[in-house]
Amino acid sequence: MKSGQNTDSEKKKRIGIYSGSFNPIHLGHTKLAEYLIDTKLVDEVWFVVSPCNPLKNQSELLDEYIRLDMLILAIMKHPNFKASDVEFCMPIPSYSIDTLEFLSYQFADCQFSLVIGSDNALVFDQWKEYTELLKNYPILVYPRTGSDFDLVADQYPEMKLLDSPVYDISSTQIRNSIAQKKDVSKWLHPSVSQFIIENNLYQ
């Protein structure tokens, strides 16, 4: 049965699936997840590490297990956050529709929604089976600078634009700053910052 058709869906645990490269995970990621919990849009946020994003350049991508380790460090004190390696055993590249269908089968007591940035909303028609995603899963869109959701709002009335703060921070910025020997500690969880230093990452 599709998630939107289950009359008992209100009794299910609501899980926000936040997929990404997390290369590395930063405070913008975790603050958004905290917003989702604090506003009671979801009960838990599951961070899904993507081994390979079909719409991104993979040249600077660290090994997925290293990215998972950093993710675990960043969220270990958040009881409503979970680090997921579900896509590690799935075909590459990773597609959200496949991941969500797999999770829905494995965790029938959960109702899953998809968390994406407004930049991804603008290219959502490039996603695999995007119409199935729209039909079967709530899609929560967080605002990103330079990506105006209003451009596609009429096209995707099923999507919900979040009234969340805009976190002007990106993993690309962080990687570039580390390569330039700049201090990035203000953007990272202290344990993640220490892990990057100890393992000489992104140099």
C-alpha positions, -999 to 999 in steps of 0.1 A, spaced: 0 0 0 13 34 -9 23 57 20 -3 83 13 -31 58 12 -27 42 46 -55 52 70 -32 44 99 -4 67 86 -10 92 114 1 65 139 33 58 121 66 72 131 74 101 107 109 99 93 125 126 73 151 112 48 179 136 44 202 122 17 234 137 6 271 133 0 279 149 34 314 156 22 318 167 49 287 170 71 285 205 86 264 225 110 240 237 83 230 200 78 224 194 115 207 228 122 182 220 94 175 186 110 170 202 144 145 226 127 125 197 113 123 181 148 116 213 167 87 222 144 73 187 147 74 181 109 90 148 116 98 126 146 132 116 134 157 126 107 177 98 90 208 111 73 215 88 43 250 89 30 250 86 -8 280 67 -22 274 83 -56 251 112 -65 241 109 -102 238 147 -105 271 156 -88 308 156 -98 324 127 -79 360 139 -83 363 153 -47 342 126 -30 358 109 -1 352 72 6 316 67 18 328 50 50 349 80 59 319 103 53 297 80 74 322 81 102 321 119 102 283 118 101 282 95 132 305 119 151 283 149 142 250 134 153 259 111 182 243 133 208 210 138 190 186 110 200 162 118 171 189 116 144 201 84 127 230 78 103 221 54 75 243 34 52 214 18 34 226 29 0 260 12 5 245 -21 -5 223 -7 -33 231 -3 -70 252 28 -79 244 55 -87 219 61 -58 184 71 -67 160 84 -40 130 65 -53 148 32 -49 160 41 -14 126 53 -2 108 22 -16 134 -1 0 131 17 34 93 17 32 94 -21 27 119 -26 55 102 -3 80 65 -6 74 57 11 107 73 43 94 60 71 72 89 85 51 93 120 37 121 134 15 141 164 25 157 184 -4 171 218 -10 155 243 -33 184 238 -57 173 202 -61 137 213 -65 147 233 -96 160 202 -113 136 177 -98 123 167 -132 158 152 -138 153 128 -109 145 91 -116 107 85 -114 102 119 -99 64 117 -105 63 86 -83 82 104 -56 57 133 -57 28 109 -56 40 86 -27 62 107 -4 58 141 12 87 164 0 100 190 23 121 218 6 145 240 25 155 273 10 190 278 -5 205 311 -16 204 315 -53 177 288 -59 143 304 -59 116 278 -52 90 302 -66 102 293 -100 88 258 -97 62 261 -69 33 260 -94 48 230 -111 51 210 -78 22 219 -55 29 187 -36 61 201 -23 62 220 10 86 249 12 100 251 47 100 284 66 135 275 79 165 298 82 188 299 52 222 282 61 247 299 38 273 272 41 283 244 18 305 214 19 323 227 -12 331 260 6 345 240 35 366 217 13 380 247 -5 388 265 27 406 235 42 427 232 10 436 269 15 446 263 51 417 284 64 400 278 97 366 260 92 359 251 128 329 275 130 311 255 103 318 220 118 309 199 148 341 199 169 345 161 166 342 163 128 368 192 127 392 171 148 386 140 126 394 160 95 426 173 110 438 140 124 432 122 91 446 150 69 414 152 48 407 176 20 443 188 19 
